[in-house]
Every structure is written in structure tokens, then in C-alpha cells.
Amino acid sequence: MAETEQVKPLAPAAFQIRSDEEETMPVQSNTRRRNCVNCCGCLAAILSVLAVTFIVLALTVFHVRDPVIRVFLQRLELANGTLPEEVNVTLLADVSVRNPNAAAYRFKNSTTTIYYGGVVVGEANTPPGMAKARRTLHMNVTVDLIPAKLLISDIRSDRALNMSCSTIISGKVRILGIVKKYIAVRVNCTMTYSSATRAIQGGNCKPIPSI
């Protein structure tokens, strides 16, 4: 009797059964990674905008510059065109404060001193005030000069009087209640008074650096 060959059953093919959670894991991981990339991109964009905004503000609004002060002597009032020693001589001056900042410049009372021949011949107080943002404030100041120190002979001989004045104004600029800077500006101005025409020329002012 012929031997019958035993037919061995084929081994079952290997396969894996995946659950629903395992199938969704790669999708969730990709979604989480994409959201993380988007968040990082948005954060980087916001930080870039803030940095640019801060730089622009620092160079414009928050950049505090010194005000510009000018003193112009308008006229010199004499008694009957002469200069007796017992009569006060009045000098009218225009003190202007130009504020180039984006906030108001508030300053205290100051002093304007008049010199002739290197000698102090008059002094006046400038009242406190406020120069608005990017505006110029004009103040009229009256200075009583001391005739005895004015070299009367120079005026009577129709000589030109070369005078100078010194003004210092101290104040502060506060921007949005955040940036506050104290500023003290001092200037020296020179001018010439003609006894013949009774006119004042010049008014050249130069700032003096703070020590």
C-alpha cells in the first residue's frame, strides 16, 4: 500500500491587528507638530513686530532732545536819549524756548544775565512755563541795567555797545508717563547796540555744554 504523504498545513500568514487608537496616533502627532510650528511662527512674528515698534519709538517718540533757547534783545530804553547815572535803563528781551520733542517741556524759573565788557550790568528772572510738544514758547523779559557800569562815554560818543547775555533753563520732559528726562540748557548770546540808531543787531546764540 502506497505511503500517503502527509500534507502539512500551511502556517497562517502573520498579521497584526491595530486598534483605532493606534491608527489615529500618527495623525494626532502630525497635527500637534503642525500646531506647534504655527504657534512658534506666530510668536516669532509678534516678537519681530514688537521689536520693530520699540526701535521706531526709541528713535522717534521716546528720543528726548534738548530744547533750543534763543534770547533776542528787542530795545534799550533810555531817558531822553541820555544816560544819567541816577536813571534806570530798561532792556527788553525776548526769550524763546523751542521744544522739538513729542511731549511738553516743563521748566522752572530761570535767570537771564546781561554782560557788558565782561561785567554784569543787569539780571532778570524768567518765570516758569511750559513749551508744548513741537512748539515754541516766547517770553518777554524786562531787565533793569545799572547805568554806572555801562560806560556812559561809549554811548555819548555814539559807539556801538557789544553786549552778551547768559540764560539757563532747567526742566523735564515726560513721555506717556514712562520716559522722564531732566534737561538743563544754557546759552550765551551776543548782540550789538548802536547808540546812533538805537537799534540792536545780532542775537547769535550758542549752547554751552553741560559739565
Secondary structure in CASP SS format (residue, H / E / C, confidence):
PFRMAT SS
TARGET T0000
AUTHOR 0000-0000-0000
METHOD secondary structure of the structure
MODEL  1
M C 1.00
A C 1.00
E C 1.00
T C 1.00
E C 1.00
Q C 1.00
V C 1.00
K C 1.00
P C 1.00
L C 1.00
A C 1.00
P C 1.00
A C 1.00
A C 1.00
F C 1.00
Q C 1.00
I C 1.00
R C 1.00
S C 1.00
D H 1.00
E H 1.00
E H 1.00
E H 1.00
T H 1.00
M H 1.00
P H 1.00
V H 1.00
Q H 1.00
S H 1.00
N H 1.00
T H 1.00
R H 1.00
R H 1.00
R H 1.00
N H 1.00
C H 1.00
V H 1.00
N H 1.00
C H 1.00
C H 1.00
G H 1.00
C H 1.00
L H 1.00
A H 1.00
A H 1.00
I H 1.00
L H 1.00
S H 1.00
V H 1.00
L H 1.00
A H 1.00
V H 1.00
T H 1.00
F H 1.00
I H 1.00
V H 1.00
L H 1.00
A H 1.00
L H 1.00
T C 1.00
V C 1.00
F C 1.00
H C 1.00
V C 1.00
R C 1.00
D C 1.00
P C 1.00
V E 1.00
I E 1.00
R E 1.00
V E 1.00
F E 1.00
L E 1.00
Q E 1.00
R E 1.00
L E 1.00
E E 1.00
L C 1.00
A E 1.00
N C 1.00
G C 1.00
T E 1.00
L C 1.00
P C 1.00
E C 1.00
E C 1.00
V C 1.00
N C 1.00
V E 1.00
T E 1.00
L E 1.00
L E 1.00
A E 1.00
D E 1.00
V E 1.00
S E 1.00
V E 1.00
R E 1.00
N C 1.00
P C 1.00
N C 1.00
A C 1.00
A C 1.00
A C 1.00
Y E 1.00
R E 1.00
F E 1.00
K C 1.00
N C 1.00
S E 1.00
T E 1.00
T E 1.00
T E 1.00
I E 1.00
Y E 1.00
Y E 1.00
G C 1.00
G C 1.00
V E 1.00
V E 1.00
V E 1.00
G E 1.00
E E 1.00
A E 1.00
N E 1.00
T E 1.00
P C 1.00
P C 1.00
G E 1.00
M E 1.00
A E 1.00
K C 1.00
A C 1.00
R C 1.00
R C 1.00
T E 1.00
L E 1.00
H E 1.00
M E 1.00
N E 1.00
V E 1.00
T E 1.00
V E 1.00
D E 1.00
L E 1.00
I C 1.00
P H 1.00
A H 1.00
K H 1.00
L C 1.00
L C 1.00
I H 1.00
S H 1.00
D H 1.00
I H 1.00
R H 1.00
S C 1.00
D C 1.00
R C 1.00
A E 1.00
L E 1.00
N E 1.00
M E 1.00
S E 1.00
C E 1.00
S E 1.00
T E 1.00
I E 1.00
I E 1.00
S E 1.00
G E 1.00
K E 1.00
V E 1.00
R E 1.00
I E 1.00
L C 1.00
G C 1.00
I C 1.00
V E 1.00
K E 1.00
K E 1.00
Y E 1.00
I E 1.00
A E 1.00
V E 1.00
R E 1.00
V E 1.00
N E 1.00
C E 1.00
T E 1.00
M E 1.00
T E 1.00
Y E 1.00
S E 1.00
S C 1.00
A C 1.00
T C 1.00
R C 1.00
A E 1.00
I E 1.00
Q E 1.00
G E 1.00
G E 1.00
N E 1.00
C E 1.00
K E 1.00
P E 1.00
I E 1.00
P C 1.00
S C 1.00
I C 1.00
END
